[in-house]
Amino acid sequence: MKNHFSRVGFILAAAGSAVGLGNIWKFPYVTGEYGGGAFVLVYLLAILFIGLTVFLAEAVIGQNAQSDVATSFIKTSKSKNKNWKFAGFIIFSGLIILSFYSVVLGWILNYVFTSFGTLPTDSKTAGSAFETLISKDIASQIIYHTVIAGSVIFIVLKGIKRGIEKINLILMPLLGLILLGLLFYSFTLDSFSTALNFMFYPDWSKIDSNALLAALGQAFFTLSLGVGAIMTYSASLPKNANFVKSSIIVAIVDTAIAITAGLIIFSFLFEAGAQSSAGPGLVFISLPVIFSGWGVLGQVISISFFVALVFAGITSAVSMIEPSLKFFIERFNFTRKKATILCGGIFYILGIIALLSMTIAFKDSLTFFGKNAFDWMDFMTSSVMMPLAAILTCVFLGYFVEKELLKRIFTAHVSVTAFNIWYFLIKFIVPIAIVTLFLNKLGII
């Protein structure tokens, strides 16, 4: 019997893939940098017209072909041209992202344990503690990275039903409960109304071309697009499943969690009189200081917050390795165990290289052309491989797949008008938007 997701399993797994550090860590600090409400509105429009469009594109390819990413491109193309197998390069983006993502999750795990003890009481101490962790404490980083990598490998070894679907059935509801609890607590703070106003009252003076590109990039990153995860998960949906409805639900859940995280974090920041534009250090430096001032309650909130981050990160991490596993299993007849050992070994070793490249002891030998290995992995995936994969997917569906095939698949679930709007976006609008983002990130425009 084919190892299929149930519909609920797919929604939770795809939502788990989409909901990660991008929602709870990155979205709030980017929103803070661009002034709140106006950025949120632009982000929501980017999710609706760009993110969801590409999400549906990946989903329709995966569900139609029911294969690994490379084979899915071949099967879906007009000519069944085997050269489309090279489109399978996108699966390796996920493996590379997972390498440094596991390291970051290791830092967060460190803060879970730190929250049980003494939290830093000022920004200087908090910044120094974080800097010491990433630049000097090699042993702790390797231990935390190993725990995260081992957890991911253990889950994916169990397969689609007993591993990925089961862990998402557990972790996604728990993540939702923790965030709801933190949201309800933030309701009690005087600063909640300030956070609400900041998040939803637009200040258009903060919006420029950089803000527009940041919103597009955030929408793209947060939905796990361009790494083959959605395509791979969709391949495990039954042929008659309503992938359109499921995709919309995933986008709504993903966006709701990002908005919720923003309201929680800005309520905490404003309650403590802290700045909204704290940048990437917001989670690792600003929040621990705020939590320390709230005594025992602050420790409970800190533990809950960082555990939520770990849960969100694990569900995303699992999705990043699955496309590579499916590729080796289906195209090279690997057993799941053999594929997991190979892919797990690759991302684990790359993760060690990434974390060492930021330490004082190894940074010089692991820095090339002004970037350390960690930064290169981040740059190559987010600025090159993921945008290229999305552009390729749009061009592929717009020009190398029979329109009638796509229309037949879509109109089983939506109106012809809805399909025509999606097809116009995928063929003309979205590729231009992504090319603009791509060239901007490379510094060409």
N, C-alpha and C positions, 0 to 999 in steps of 0.2 A: 504493500500500500504506500502511495506517495506521501512524503512527509509534509503535509499541508498545515498552514496556519488555520485556526478558526478565524471568523471575521473579527471577533473581539480580540483574539490573540494578535492578529495583524495590526489592528488599530493601536493596541498597547505597545507592540514591538516597534512599529513605525513612529509612534509618539515618543517612545523611549529613545529611539535613534535621534529624533529631532530635539527632544528636550535634554539639554546637557548644560555644560558650563557656559555655552553661548547665551542661554536664557537667564541664568541666575547670577553669573559673574559678569559676562561681557555686556549684555543689554543694558543693565542699570548704569554702568560706568560710561558707556558711549552716550546714552541718553543724557546723563549728567553733563558731559562735555559739550553737548550741542543744545543745552538749554531747556530740555524737557518736552513740553507739549507739542511743539511744532515738529520736532524730530519723531516723536511717537506717531503722529499722524502720517508723516511721510513713510515711516517704517510700515505702518499698517497698509498703506497703499502699495508699497513694494511687495509685501507678503501676498496681497490679493492679486495683483496683476503680474508679478514676476515669479515670486516664490511658488505659489500654488500652480501656476502654469507649467513650470519646469517639473514640479513634483508629479503632476498628472502625466507629463511626458515620460518620466522615468517609470511611473507605475504602469502605463499602457504597454510599454515595451516589455517590461518584466512579465506582466500577467499574460500577454499574448504569446510570448515565446516559451515561458515556463522552463527557462534554462539559465546557465551562468551568463554573466554580462556579455562576454565576447560572442557566445553562440546566439544570444538574444538579438544582437545587432544583425547578425547574418540571417537569422530566421525571419526577421521583420522587414528587411530590405526588399525592394522591388525585385532585384536581380538575384537575390540569395548569394551575393558576391562574398566569397570567403575572406576577402581582404578586410571586410568589416571586423574581423577578429581582432585587428589591431586597436579597435576602439576599446578593447578590454583593458587598455592601460589604466583606465580610471580606477580600477580596483586597487591599484597599488598606492593611490592617494590615501585611501583609508588606512592601509597598513603603516604608512609613514606617519600620518596624523596620530595614529594609535601609539606610536613610539614615544612622542613627546607628551601626548595627552595622558598617558599612564604616569609619566613623571609629575605632571601638574596635579593629577589625582593623588599621587603620593604626598605632595605638599599639603593637600587638603586633609588627607588622613592624619598627617602630623598635627594639624590644627584641631582635629577631633580629640586626640589624646591630650593636647595642650589645654583644651577647654576644661578638662577634668582637674587641672592644676591651677596655676597662677597665670592669669592673662596679663599682658603688658598694660601698663597704666598710662602711657603717653606715646605719642607717635614716633618719637626718636627711638624709644626702647623697642617698639613694635617693628619699626623699619630695620633696626639693627638685628633683631631676632630672625626676621625673614631673610635678610642678606646673609647672615651666618649660615642659615640652613642651606641656601642654594649655592653659596660660594665656598664653604668649608666643610660642612657636615656630609661627607661622601657616604659614610657607612649608613647613616639614617636614611638618606635618599634611596640608596640601593635596596635597603630593607623594605621601605614603603612601596617602591616601584615593583619589587618582587611580589609583594602581597597583592597589589592591584593586578599585575600581569597574571599571577597564578589564579586569581578569582575569575578573570576573563576567560582564561584557557579552560578552567574547570567547567564553566557554564557552557561554552560552545562545544565542548566534547560531548555534552549530553544531547546535542542536536536541536532541531527546530522546536519540536513539541515539548520534550522533557527538559530542555535547557533554556533556550531564548524565550519561548512563550511563557514558560513557568516562572522565570525570574522576573519578567515584566509584569505578570499577573500579581506578583508579590510587591516588587519595588515601586511600580508606578502608583498604585493606590496609597502606599506608605508615603511616597514623596508628596502626593496630593494632600494627605492628612497633615503632614508636618507643615507644609506651606500654608494650609488653611488655619492651622493653629497659630502660626506666626502672624498671619494676616489678622485674625481675630484679636490677637494681643495688640497689634499696631492700631486697631480701631480705638483702643483705650488711651492712646497717647494723644496729647494736645497737638502734636506735629502731624497727625494723619491728614487733617484738612489741608495743611501746607503742602504735604506730599501729593495729595490729590490734585490740588491746584497746579503744582509744578508739572505733574505728569500730563494733565489734560487741558491746561490753558496755554495756547500756542503763543510763543514769542518768536515771530518770524524774522526778527533781526539776527537770530542765531543761525538761520538757514542759509548756507551757501553751497557751492558745488561740492565741497568736501563733505558736507552734511548729507547731501543727496546720495553721494557715492557710499558713504558710511552706512546709510539706511539700507541701500541695495545690498551691500556686502553683508550686513547683519542678517537680512532676510534670507539671503542665500546660505550663509553659514549655519544659521539656527535650524533650518529644515533638513540639514545633512544632505544637501544636493551636490552632485558632481563627484561622489565617491563610490557610486554603485550600490549603496545600501538599500535605497528605496526600490531600485530595480530588482535587486536580489530578493528582498522581502516579498515584493509583489509577485515574483515567480513562484512563490510558495502559497499564493492565493488560488483557490479553485477558479476555474475558467468563468463560471457564471457569477462570481462574487461582484458586488457593486463597488468597484475600486474608486469611482468618482466620489461617492458618498463617504467612503472610508477616508479618502485623501482630504476631503474638506474637514472632517472631524479631527483628523490629525493636525491640520493647520490651525484650527480653532483652539485645540488643547495646547499646542505649542505656543501660540500667541498669548493665550490666557495666562499661562505659567510665567511667561516673560513679563507681562504687565503686573501680575501679582508680585513677582520678585521685586520689580521696580518700586511698587507701592510700599512693600515691607522695608526695603533697604533705605529708601528716601525718608520714610517715617523715622527709622532709627537714626539716620544721619542728622535730620533736622531737629530731632528731640535733643541731640547732644550738641547742637549748634555747629555741626561740622559742615564742610563744603560739599556741594553736590558733585563738583568736578574733581573728585579725588583720583580719577584715572584708574589704571589697571591695579594699583595697590589698594583699591577700596576694600576688597574682601580680606586681604592678608594683613593690612596695616590699620586702616581706619576702623573697621567693624570690631576687631578684637579689643581695641582701646575703649570703644563705646560700651561693649559688653562688660568689660572689667569694672566700669563705674556703676553697674547695676547689681553688684553683689552676687548672691547665690542664684537669683533669677537670671542674671546676665549669663552665668555659666550654663544654666539649663537652655537658654535661648541659643547660646553659642554652640553647644553640643548639637542641638536640633538643626541649626542652620547648616553646619558643616557636614552633618550626616546626610541632610537633604542633598547637598552638593555631591557627596560621594555616590548616593543612589542615582542621581541624574547622570553623573559621569559614567558609572558602570553600564547603565542601559545604552548609552551612546557608544561606549567602547566596544561592547559586544557587537553592535551593528557594523562597526568599522572593519572587523576581521572577517565577518561572514562572507562578503563578496569574494575575497581571496580563497577562502576554504572551498566555496562552491566551484570556483574556477578550477582548482587542482583536482577536486573530486570528479567533476564531470568531464574535463578535457584530458586529464592524465590518469584517470581511474585510481586516484589515491583513495585510501580509506579515510574516513573522517579523522581518525586518530593520527594517521600519518600527516595529513594536511594541517591539522591543528598544531602538531609538534613543529613542523616546518615553519608555518606562518607565525606561530607563537615565539619560536626561537628568533626569527628575524626581527620582530618588533621589540622583543625583550632586549636584544643586543643593541639595536639602534637606540633604544631608550637609555641604556647605560652610557652610550657615546654622547647622547644629547645632554644628560645630566652632568657628565664629566666636563663637557665643553663650557659649562658655566662656572666651574670651580677654579679657584686661584691656581691650584696645582696643575691643571690640564688645559686651561683656556687657550694658552698660546699655541700649543701643538694641535688644538682642534678648532682653530679659527682660520678661515680662508676668505680672502678678498673682503675683509672687514666684518664678516659675520661668523659667529660661532656655529657649531653643528646644529644646536637647538634652533637658532634663528633661521638657518638655511632650510631646515625641514619645514618650519612654519611658512617661510616665504614661498618655497617651491610648491607646496600644496595649496595654500590659500590664495596666492597671487598668480600662480601659473597653471597648475594641473586641474584644480577645481573649475576655474572659469573656462579653460579649454574644453573640459568635459561637458560643461553645460552648453557651450556654443556648439560643440559637435552634436549633442543630443537634439538641439533645436533644428540645426541644419539638416540632420539626418531625417527627422520626422517631417520637416517642411518640404524636402526636395528629393528624398531617396526612398520614401515609403508611399505606397498607394493611398491616396486620400480616401478612397472608398472603403479601404480596410479600416482605417482609423474612424471614419464616420460610422461604420457598422458597429464597431466596438463601443464607441461613445454613446450613440443614440439608443443603445439598449438600456441606458441609464439616465440620459439627459435629452433635452430637446435638440432639434437640428440647429436652432439659433444659438444655443449655448455652445454646441460643438463648433460652429462657424466662428464665434468670438474667440474661443480657445485656439483654433487653427490659425486665425489671423495673427494672434499674439505670438504664437510659437514660430510662425514663418517670418514675420517682419519685425515686430516691436521688441520682443525679448532678446533676440540675438544682438540687436543694436545696443540695447541697454547693457548687456553683459560685456560686449566688446568695449564699450566706453569705460566700464569699471575695470576691465582687464588692462587696457592701455594706460589708464590713470594709475593703477597700482604699479605698473612697470615704469612710471614716470615719463611715458611717451607723450601724454597730453596733460 
